[in-house]
Structure formats: structure tokens, C-alpha cells
């Protein structure tokens, strides 16, 4: 409290005067809070605030609006930072509101416990010179002050998001700032530029330099060399503890199947809906930050806020049980090997709601084809759609609105994208044709004119529409309950870009031995984090193939990874990390998967002086993707290209698992290996000069043969995968 009063005095926040006769005296009170830091440390804070609810409109305040940044803007910035190797830090403005001058004549009571009196003992009140926490206009006043400062410093405010500011020094040097009241994220292309901006802010305001972005709005950020991870694990654990669910039994999915067809009219209403609203409010915060998998169920729960029932509470606690087992899940932004492009998916159900038969709109967007979502939405449509085409068309209109916002945001942030138009993929041909052709027939003539703006956006080239099969439509998960198995029960990391290579991975990268790596995998299997390991010896020569038959799959282990040595090299390897054999939208096993094998550096013997392997060298840097040919015997002036491909093919017949893929006659079939895993994050397939692969299994959908290798009672054909991996060993272009 003493520190707060000192800050008020140092800032010249008010002056003591006799109370005026013709003006209201606004009350004040002390507010106490305990803030939890990134490492769980507690900070006790006291703040003197105004009782703003007693202010009189048009006398004590005028305008009150103040913007806050959108979470999609923060996620877009993270993808740009990773893609362009930028530096990202954060700062906090101390007592931010106290910096802004008040915009009207305002009087309030002195802080309780620190009252002063006049010379004759008369009562004094505070005449405010600066904005104070609790006043209705304080947020707006602070935002206006910071906006004026940033403009003077050469920053340009984004047209898409008023809390995003960009300053371009030249074509290669820039600074991007995102403001959330008194919390500021700063991303810069060069460290010197970042330092200059931070020093300038420190000269104008009292700032706290928090260093590298790590903890922002209850979200944890892990900034690594080649990726940025964000999750809300600590916030989720706090929510679980608050509602007595810290030790609850986890659930595998956010909600039960068939929820959209269930009516809660027979369930008793709650006498006090406060707890339900608090749970849903917490879930909304988690969903909007890092958990798109909650989007559908949170939308459903939000529709019952005014009059929730006991059945609604049970559904909300089901979500908490799901979070209990998946609290570590979040978003990981990695550098893309291909240019960024704004790409979206759009979908709708049709009249699935029992209560009013209105449909659900769902869409999502991403900048990197292999990266996380930067925007997602699930919402009930405002009108009843008379057909699936109409429902999809309404959903598409909402997706186009978001696409226009994201495109402008990318322009403002100077995000380099490969195509000016936004690709939106839809699984309804009727909606696509209706958007492309201005037809008005019996079934569509009633559709509201506001939805037809899609056509003008297509004509001017803002968006491009493409048909996508329903099973490949990511947005499908935002319109209906997720199938079992779209989540993983345990975190599993064997090799991951941005982490230090394990001893086993070092051995693979250095000299191709797999003994330690196999032991590491077996240990994960014993811990129930992985399912199986498969191994074959690899081919010899500069090119070849390796083939593995009958890779067993299990509904709890859907992920697969692949790693093999590149010989000779300083410490290079190729592979695929944490690829899902199951469609996360539909829960169905994929018929086939083909992926390129990019080259990675294990971070051990790096540099142009490499002449021989040095096993077990302490890593000098983390695992990272190679982008240029600058190391050892691979030194050259051309960019590194892919080293090969691998393909997984689903099969139900042990005798001839691959019938549609035949390796070229110049390639020699050889051995490889695969292991299944149960991760939240990673399973691994390993290979070296004896290629090693590791696979994991995800849930099989009901429409697929519901066979898992863990069941001894299966009488139908066993579901498995065959792996066809082609490696170009000395591919040094």
C-alpha cells in the first residue's frame, strides 16, 4: 500500500483541495491481488482504485472505448517471427493508467489509511490530474497517450487491429509492437533495433523489461531456435483446482458424441448459475488462446449461460476432465520450408440443433501448411438454413469476412505471402457454385443479400475457393463433436526441432549406430508413451528404398516419426517428426501418406572444418532444419533440398501389403523400422544406415474396421500400415 501511494504521489496523480460544492465526489477503495508468475511465485499487490460506477455520464466522463489486441494477431506475429528469424521480447508498463492525463474535472476521496487534512483540520479531497484505475475513461486515456507516443516514434497503426503497430526502417529491418493495455510485445528483425525501441520506451514511461517473451496473459511461451511454443498449462491447472477438478479422471474427448441431438429440457435448472458461468468463462479464455479443439463444445455451452441446467454443468465438467489429461497441449509455430500462404477451411452442419434447427458455422485459417491455426471459429448461424448448400454458403460468408481481416493484418505486419488471394477450402460443391455464379433459382432466391458479398470478393481476387473432401476438411471439427482419439494421453519427445538431441539421436547423426536410440525408444514404450519399435537394415549406395511391412496401429498411438542418418555428414539426418496417421477431424485412419524428408542438423559436429565423425560430441546447438549448404563435405553455394520421401499405405492383408506402389527398378528394397507411440506431441520412427521408424496409432473411426492390435479377440483382417521410404543418401545439390 505504501508503494502504491508513493507511485500516486510520484506521478502527480492528484492534488489535495477542499471539496467543491457543485461537484460529485467519486469514492475510492483498496483492491488486493495475488499474482502468480511463470514459475508459480506469488506477488502481493495493492492498488487504490476509483469507484467508477458512481461516475455521472457527460459530466464525469465522455467516451470510454479502448481496444485490446486480438489473439489471432498475436498468433500471426508468432508465425512471422519464426519464419523471418526475428527476436521477440516483452515489457510491462508500471502503473500505466497513471501516465495519462485526465480528460475532465474530477474529484475523489483520499486513499483510506493515508488521509491528510487542511491547516485547520478541514477535510480535503483529491482533484485528479491523471487517470486512475477504476475510472471509466482511464483505459481510453492511456491508450490515446501510448498511441500518440508510438506515432511520434515512427510506428504505423494497423488498419486491421488497432493494437498492432509496425515500424519499417527499410526492406530488411522492422519492429512490430502488440499492445494489450499495459503489456507490450516487441518483435524486431535485429537485436540492436529491439534494444533501441526498449530504451526509448523506458525513457518515456516507467517500464519493466521482462526479456524474451515467456509469459503473457496467462499463456506460457517457449521461444526456441527454430520454433515458438505456446500453452496455457498453468492456467488450466489453476482452473481445475478452483472448481475442485484437480484430481478428476481424464476424458479422451472434449464432449460425448451425439451431444448436438440431446435436449436438456428435462434436466433441472440451477438455483445459482454462477459456477456454471465461471466454468464456461474460463473455458472460453482457454479456447480463444491455444485450444481450438474446445471450440465446438464451448460454443454449445455458451448458449446456455442465461438458464443453465444440471445437464449443462455435467457437460462443462466433462470438458474440464478432458483438459485434465491434455493440459500440456498448445500451439507450436515452426519455420515453413515453403512460402507462407493464407489458407482456410470452412464447414457447416445442417440443422443439427434440436432446439431451433439452426446450423453451426465453423472455419479456421493458417499461414503455414504445416503450422498451427492462427484463427478459428464456431458459432450458431442467425437464421434457419433450408438446405446444406445454404448452411455452407452462410458459413462461407463468415469465413470470407475473417479472411479479409487476416489478409489486411498480414499486409500491415509485412508478412511475406506467396499469393495475394486467400485460399478457402469448402466441402460443398453447391455452395462453391452459388458463390461463383450469380444464379437466383427457387432454392436460393431467399438468401439474404449480405451473404452474396462472397461473389464480389471472388471477382476482385481477394479469395479463391477450392473443393475439399469432407474427411480432409479441418473445419469439420468446429461443427460437430470430435471423434475419440484425436488427442494423445502422454507427451513423447524423441527428436524435435528446437531441443537438444538425445544421445541416441546424436549416435544416429554421427555414425549411424542405433543401440542407444533403441534403448531410449524401449524406455518410452515401457513408460506407455510409445507402442512399438520396428527396424530394418537400410540399402547401400547413393539411392535406394527401404520397406517395412505390417506396422501395427493402435487407437491410442496415432503418431509416427522417421529418422535416418545422412552419410557422410557432420551430424545431419533426415526424417519426419510427429506425423499423424489418423485424420484429426474425422478420426479415420488415412489410406496413404507421403511426405518429403528434409535434412536436419543434430547440433553436434557443425562447421566447415568437419573431416571425420566424433561420436558423443556435446551438442553445440539445438536440432534445427538446414536451409543452406554450408557445412563440411556438403559445402556449396546452392540451398539444401529434400533428401527423399516416405509413404505409409494402409493395408488389411498381411500377404501383400503394398499393391499400388512399386519402387523404381533402380532402387533396392531393404530394411527399416517403425514404432508406435502414445504421445501428446511425438512418436518416433527411427532409421540410420539401418533405417529406423517409429509409429503411433490414433483412434479408428466407426466407419473403418474397428480393429486394434491390442485386442486378442479380433476375427477380421488386421489393420496395419506398410512403409515405403526412399532415401537419396548423397544428395548434395
N, C-alpha and C positions, 0 to 999 in steps of 0.2 A: 504494500500500500504506500509505503514511503517512497518507493521507486516510482510509482505511478504519479504521485503528487509532484515529485521532483520533475518528472517529464512534462507535466502540465505547466509548471512554472517556467521551466527552461524554454518551452516552446511559445511562451507568451500567449497561452490559450485563452486566458480571460484576465480581466481586471476587476477588482472589488469596488462596488459602488453601492450607494443607498438604493433600495428597491424603488423603481418608478411607480407612480400611482396608476398610470393608464396602460400598463402592460402586464401580461400574464407572466408569472414566474414558473418556468418549467422545472419539474422535480428532477432529482438525480438519485442514483443508488450505486452501491458497490456490487460488482459481479466477480465471482471467483471461479477459476477453472484449473483443471489439472491437464496439461498437455502431455501426450505420450510421444516420445521421439522415435526415430527409426530403430534404435536398439532397445526400445522398451523403457528408456529412462523417463522419469516424471519431472515436469517443470510446473511449479505452482505459480499462478499468475493472478493478479488482482487488477481490475480495471474499473474506473469510475465512468459511468455512462449516464446519458440523459434519458429521462422518461419521455421518449419521443411520441408515445401515444397521446400525450396531453397537448401536443402542438396544435395550433389552430391554422387550418388551410388559408392560404392567401395572405396571412399575417406573419406566421412563424416560418413558413416555407412556401416555395412555388413548385418547381419541378423536382422529382425525386429519382428518376430513372438513372441507373448506372449499369453498363454492360459487364458481363463476365465472359471469358473465353469458352468456346465450345470444346468438348473433349475431342471431337473429330479434328479440330485444328491442332491440338497437341499431338495427336497420333500422326497427322500428316507431317508435322515438323520432325518427329522422330524418324520417319522413313527418309525424309530429306537429309537429316543429319547423318544417318548411316550410309546412305547412298553416296554422299559427297564428302565423307570423312571430315565432318565438321566437329567442333568442340561444343559441348553443351553444359552450361552451369546454371546455378540458381542463386537468387538473392531474396532477402526479405527486408521490407521497409519497416523500420521501427516506428511504432505509433503513427502509422501512415496518415490517418484522418486529421491528426493534429497539425499537419503541414498545410492544410488547405484553409484559406480564409473563409469566414462565414459570409453568406450572401444576403443576410438581413439582420436587423437589430433583434437580438435575442438575449434573454436573461434566464438564469437558472440558479438553483440552490448550490451552496458551497458543499464540498465533499464532507460527508459525515465523519466526525472524528478529527477534522482539520479546520474547523470553523475559526474565523477571525472576526473581530468586532471593530467598530469605529472608535475614534478617540474618546467619545462619550459613552461608549458601550452600546451604541445603536447597531442594529442588525445590518449586515451587508450581504449582497448577492453578487453573483458572477455575471458580468457583462461579457459575452463571448466575442473574442477576436478571431478564433479559429474554429473549425468544425470539430465536433466531439462525437465519440462513439455513442450511438443511440438516437441521434437526431436523424430525422427522415431524409434530409438532404446531404448528409455527410458523405455518403458513398459517391454521390454525383459530384460534389465539390472536389473530392480527392481525385476522381477520375479526370475531371477537367484540368486540374493542375498538372497531373502527370502527362496528359495528352499535350498540353502546351509546351512542356519541357521537351518531350521527345520530338515534337515537330521542330523546335529550335535546334535540336541536335542533328537534324537531317533525316529523321525517320519519316516514313510514309505509312499512314494508317491503311490497313487492308479494307477494301470495299466489302469483302465477304464477312469478315469478323473484325469488329471494332476494337478488339483487344489484341490484335496482331499488328506489329509494327516492323517494317523492313527498311534497312538502310543499305543501299548498294554503293560501295566505294568505286568499284569497277566491275568488269565482267567476271572476275575471279574472286573478288573479296566482298563479303557481305555479312551483315549482322541481322538476326531475326529475334525479336522480343515478343513474348507472350505474357500478358498481364492478367492475373486473377486477384483483383483487389490489391492486396499488399504483397502478394507472392509473385515473383518475376522469374521467368525462364529466359535465358540468354543463350543463343546459339550463334557461333561465329566460325567463319572459314579459317581464320588464323588466330593463334593464341595471343599475339600482340594486339590484334584488334579487339579481342574479348577483354583483355586487360584494360585497354583504353576506355571502353564503354563502362566497365565496372568502376573504374576510378572516377569517371565523370558523374555517375550516379551517386557515388559516395560523397562527392563534393557538394552536391545539391541537396541530398537527403541523408538522414541517418540510416545507414544500411547495415545489414548483417550478411556477410559473404558466406554462403553455405557450400561453396566449392562445386564439384561435379554434381550434376543432377542425381539425386538419390532418394529423396522423399518429398513428395509434392501432393497435397490434397488427399492425404491418407493412402497414397499409392507409392509403392516401392519401385524404384528404377535401378537397374543394374547396367551401367554403361561399360561395355567391354570393347575390345579392339575391333571386332567385326560385327557386333550386334548390340542391341539395347533391349533389355527385358523389362516388362512392367507387370506387376501383380498387386493384388490387394489382400494378401495372405493375413497380415496383421489386423487389418480392418475386419476381415471375415471372422477371425478368431475372437475379436472383441465383440462382434455382433452375436456370435454363438454363445459366448459367456453371458452377455446381457440378457438373453432370452432363455437361459438355462438349457442350452443345447450343446454345450462344450464336449460332453461325453456321449452324445447320441450315436446310434448306429448309422453309418453312412448308407446312402441310397445310390444306385448306379446311374440314375437319370434325374433330370430336374423335375419331372412330373410323370404321372402314370398315363399310359396310353388310354385313349378314349375320353379324356377329360373334356374335350370340346362337345361331347354329346351328353354330358352329365348335367342335370339340373339340381340346384341346391335349394329349391323351394321348400322341400320337406325338412331341411335342417333348421334347427332353432337359431334365432338371431342372437347376437351377443348383446348383453346388457351394457358392457363397456367396450366399444370398438377400438380403444386407444392402443392396446397391444398389437392388434392386427395391423393397424395403420403404421405403427412404428416398425414392424417387421417388413412390411411392403416398402416403406420408405427406405429402409436400409438396403433392401434387395434392388431397388431402383438405382441407388448410388453404385452398387457393385456392377450391375448390368451395364450402365452407361459408361463405366470406366474401362473395364477389362474383360467382361464376361458376356459376349454375345450369345452364348449358349443358354442364358437365362431369359433372353428377350421375349420369347413367346409366353412362357408361364408368368412372367412378371406383368406382361400386358393383360393377361387374363385376371390376375389377382387385383390389378389396379382398377378394374371395372367394378369391383365390389367394395370400394372404400366407404361409400356412404352408409351401407347397411350390410355389413359382413355377417356371415353365419359361422357356426361351428365347423361346417364342412370346408369353408374358405380358410379357416385357421389351420386345419389339418393339411390342406394343400400348401399353405405357406411354410409350415414346419417341414413338410416333405422337401421343399427347396433347401431349407437350412440343413437337412440331413445330407442332401446332395453336396452342398458346399463343405460339409464336414469332411468328406472324402476327397474333395478336389480343390481345397483352399489354395494350393500352390499353383494352380493353373493360371495363366495370364497370356500376354501377347509378347511375341519376340520379333523384333524388326531386324532383318538381315539385309546385307547388300545384295542387290539383284545382279545376276550376270548379264541380263538383257535390259535394254532401256525401260524406264518406267512408263506405264500407261494406265490411265484411269479406267478401271474396268468394273462393271457392276452386274449383279444378278437381281432379278425381280420375280416375284411369285405371289400368288393369292390362293387361298382355299375358296370354296364357294358355299356360302350359307351354312357353315358348319355350326354356328351358334344356335343352340336350342331355343334360347330366349327370344331373339329377334331376327334370326336368319340373316344377319349382316355378315359379310365376309371379312377376312383378315388380310391386310396388306403386309408384305414382307419384302425388304430389299437390303442389299449390302454392297459396299464398294471397297476396292483395294487398289493400291498403286503398284504393287509388285505381284506378279502372278504366283509367286511362291511365298509371299509375305502375308502378314496378318491383315484383318479387316481394319479399315480406318473409319468406316461408318456403317451403321446397321440400324434397322428399324422394324418394329412390328406394331401394328395398330389396327383397330377396328375401323372399317370403312363407314362413312357417314350415312350412306343410303343402302338399301337392299338391291343387290345386283340380280338381274333377271336371267343371267347366263354366266357360264365360266368365262366366256370371252369378255363380257362387261366387267366382271370382277378383276380379271387380269389387266384390262385396259385402265381401270381406275388405279390399280396398284402401279402400273407403268407410269401414269401421270405423276404420282408421288415420287417415284424413283427419278424421273427426269428433273423434278424440282431440286432434289438433293444433288443430282449430277451437275446442274448449273452452279449451285453453290460451291461444290468441291472444285469444279473447273476454275471458277474465279479465285478461289483460295489458292490453288496451285499457281495461277498466274501471279497473284500478289506475292506469294512466297518464292517466286522464281524457281519453281520446281521444273526441272527439265523432263518433259514427257515426249514420247515418240510420236504421238498422234494428237492432233488438235481436237478431234471428236472423241466423245466418251462412248465406249462400247457397253451396251446394256444387253444382257442375255435373258431371254424370256422363253418359257416352255409352252407357249400357246400360240399356234400359228394364226388363229383368228384375230387375236389382239395385235399381232405384228402387222397383218394385212390391213386391219382397221386403222392403224397408225400411219401406214404408208399411203393409203388410198382414201380420199375424201368421199366415201360412199355413205349414203343415208338410206338404208333399207329398213324393213319392218322391225328387225330385231335390234337396231342400233339408233334409230332416229330420235329416241327419247333421251339419250345420254347427254348429260349436262355439258354445255359448251366449254366450260372451264377445263375439261379434261382433253379437249381437242388441241390444246396448245402443243401437245406432243408433235403434231404434224408440222407446225412451223419450225420447231427445233430440228426436226429431221431435214426439212428443206434448207435451212441455213447451215446445216452441217455440224450442229452442236453435238448431236448424238447419232450413233449407228446402232441399229437393232440386229440381233442375231438369235436364231432359234437354238435352244439347248434342250436336250432330253431331260425329262423330269428327274431321272436318277442322278444327273450331273448338275442339277440346279442347286447351288449352295443356299439360295434364299428360301428353299423349301422348309428348312429347319425353323424359319421365323413364322410359319403359318400353321404348324401342327406340332404335336409332341415329338420329341426326339426318340428314336429307337434305342433300345438298350445296347450299350457297348460303344457309344460314341465318346465315351470318356474312359480314362485309364485309372487304375487303382494305385499305382506306385510310380514314383519318379525313377527314371532309369537313364543314366548317362554313361556311355562307353567312350565315344568321342563326339565332341560337339565343337563347332567353330566358336572361338572366344574363350575356351577353357584350356587349362594346361593339360597336355597329353599325358595319359596314364603310362606307366612303364610298359605295359603290353603294346599300346599303340606306338610308343617310341621304338620298340623292338621291330614291329612290323615296318615302320617307316625307314628304320636304319638298315636292317639286314634281312628282313623278310621272315624272321622266326616268329612262331605263333604260340609257343609254350606258355609264356606268361599271360598273353592275351586270352588264351583258352581258360586258364585258371581264373582270370578276372571275370570272364563270362560265366563260368561254372559257379562262382561265388554269388553272382547276381541271380542265377537260377535257383540256388539254394535259399536265397532270401525271398523267393517268389516274385522277383522283379522281372524275370525273363522266363521263357518257356522252354526252348530247346536251342541247341547249337548244332549246326551242320557244317561239314568241312570236306573239301576235296582238294587234291593237288591240282596245280594250275598247269597250263600249257608252257611250252618253251618257244623261244623265238620272238620276233618283234610283234607279231599279231597272233591272235588265237581266240578260242572261245572256251568257256568253262560251263558245265551243265550240272545242275542238281535236280534230282527227281524227288517228287513226293514230300514236299515241305509241308508238314502238318500245320494246320491252323487251329486256333482256339479263340473262342469269343472274348476272352479277357486279354488277348495279346494281339492287337491288330497292327503293331508297328514293325517295320523291318529296316535294317540298316546294312550297308555293304561297305567293306573296306579292303583294299589290296595295295600292295607296295608297287611303286614305280621304280624299276631297276635299270641302270644305276641312277641314283639321285642322292642329293644331300640328305633329305628327310621328307621326301614327297610321298604322297599316297593319293589314291583316288577312291571315291566312294559316294554313297548316298546315305544321308543321315535321317533317321526317324521318318520313314515314309509309310503312310497308312495304306494297308491292303484293303481297307473297307471304306466305302463311301460314307463319310461322316454325316451326310444329310439323310440318306435313306437307310443306312445300316446294312446295306447289301455288300457282299464281297465283290470286288472288282473282277471282271473277266480277264483283263490283262492290263499290265502297267509297263510302260517303257520310259526309262529315264537316262539322261546323259550322265556320264561320270566325270565331274570336273576335278581338276587337280587341287590338292590341299598341301599345306606345309605344316609339319608337326611341330615346328618351332625349335628343333634341336640343332643340327649342324647347318646353320644358314650361312649364306655369303658366297662370294665368287671364289674364295680360296679352298673350297671343298675339293679333296682329292681322294679320300677314302672314308669308309664308314667308321663311325666311332660310337658303338653301341652304348646305350645308357647315358648319353650326354645330357647334362641338365638342360632342360628347355630354356632357350633364351627369350622366347616369346610364346604367346598362346597359339593354338591351332588357328589358321586363317586360310582363306581362299586365295589362290595365286591368280594374279591378273597380268603379270608381265614376266617375260623370260629373262631373268637377271641373275640366276643362281647357278653356280658350279658348272658342270659339263652341259647344262641346259641353257647356258647364257646365250642370248641372241637379241635381235632388235625387233622381234615380232611378238605380239601378245600371245599368251598361252591359250591353247584351245582345248576342247574336250579330249579326253583320252580313251573314250569308249562309251558303251551303253550297256544297260542290263534290262532284262524283261522278265516279269513274272506272269505266268499263264495259269489260270485256274483249271483244274482237272478233277474228274471223278473216277478216273480209270488208272490203276497202277501200271498196267502193261505198256501203255504208250502215252505218256503224259503230254508230250508235245507233238501235235499233228499239223498245226498250222504254221509253225516256224521251223525253217530249216536253215542251218548255218551255211554260209558260203563254203564251197569246196576247198578254198584256200585256208580255211580255219580248222584247227584241230580241237575236237571235243576233249575236255579234260575234267578236272575236278573243281568243286567249290564247296562252300558250306553255308548253312543258314541256321539261325537260332531264333526261337520265338521269344517275345518278351511282353511284359505286362505294364509298360510304363505310362506315366502321365506324359513323359516327354520323349523318351528314347528307348528303342530296342536296337540291337546292332547285329548286322551280318558282317562277318569278317572274312577277309581274304588277304593273302600275301602272295609271295611267289608260290604258295599253295592257297589259292583264293579262299577266303572265309566269309560266310554270310550268316546273318542272323535275322530272324523274322519274328513278328509278333502277330497275334490274332485279335481281331475285333469281332463284334457280335455278328452273327449271321442273321439275316432278316427272315421273317416267316416265309417269304416267297422263295427263299433259297432252301436247299436241303439243310435242315437244321441239324447238322452233324458236327460235332466237335470231337477231336481226338482224345479228349479226356473221358469220354463216355464209352464204357465197355459193352453197352447194350445196343450199339448201332448195328442195324441189319441192312442198311442201304449202303450205297457206294461211299467210300471215304472221301471227304472233301480235302483237297490239298492244293499245293502250288508247285509248279516246276520253274526253275530259274534258268534263264539263258543269258549269260553275261559275256560280253565281248570286250576285251581289253586290248588297246594298242599300246604296247609296253614302252617302246622308244619313240613316242610321238612327240617330236621336239620342234614342231614348226613355230 
